[in-house]
């Protein structure tokens, strides 16, 4: 899901686990993708996405791309080192 968001794909993911908890979440108040659980939910959300204006879809893609920077190697390194720093003192 993260890689697809970074590539600019509008995401429709299952409403569980990582996508629900910390991937397909608002970024600076903007939508980064969509979640669904049932066949009906997926169908309704796909219809909604396809009915959006090109500008709105572009805005979602840009927000999604900006939001995934938190999963970069650099961000991981900073978070990891700050977490284990206490162990080495």
Secondary structure as the mmCIF struct_conf table of DSSP 4:
data_model
#
loop_
_struct_conf.conf_type_id
_struct_conf.id
_struct_conf.beg_label_comp_id
_struct_conf.beg_label_asym_id
_struct_conf.beg_label_seq_id
_struct_conf.end_label_comp_id
_struct_conf.end_label_asym_id
_struct_conf.end_label_seq_id
HELX_RH_AL_P HELX_RH_AL_P1 UNK A 2 UNK A 6
TURN_TY1_P TURN_TY1_P1 UNK A 7 UNK A 8
HELX_LH_PP_P HELX_LH_PP_P1 UNK A 9 UNK A 11
STRN STRN1 UNK A 12 UNK A 14
BEND BEND1 UNK A 15 UNK A 16
HELX_RH_AL_P HELX_RH_AL_P2 UNK A 17 UNK A 18
HELX_RH_PI_P HELX_RH_PI_P1 UNK A 19 UNK A 23
BEND BEND2 UNK A 24 UNK A 25
STRN STRN2 UNK A 27 UNK A 27
TURN_TY1_P TURN_TY1_P2 UNK A 28 UNK A 29
STRN STRN3 UNK A 30 UNK A 30
STRN STRN4 UNK A 34 UNK A 36
BEND BEND3 UNK A 38 UNK A 38
HELX_RH_AL_P HELX_RH_AL_P3 UNK A 39 UNK A 51
BEND BEND4 UNK A 52 UNK A 52
HELX_RH_AL_P HELX_RH_AL_P4 UNK A 54 UNK A 67
HELX_RH_3T_P HELX_RH_3T_P1 UNK A 68 UNK A 71
BEND BEND5 UNK A 72 UNK A 72
HELX_RH_AL_P HELX_RH_AL_P5 UNK A 73 UNK A 84
HELX_RH_3T_P HELX_RH_3T_P2 UNK A 85 UNK A 88
#
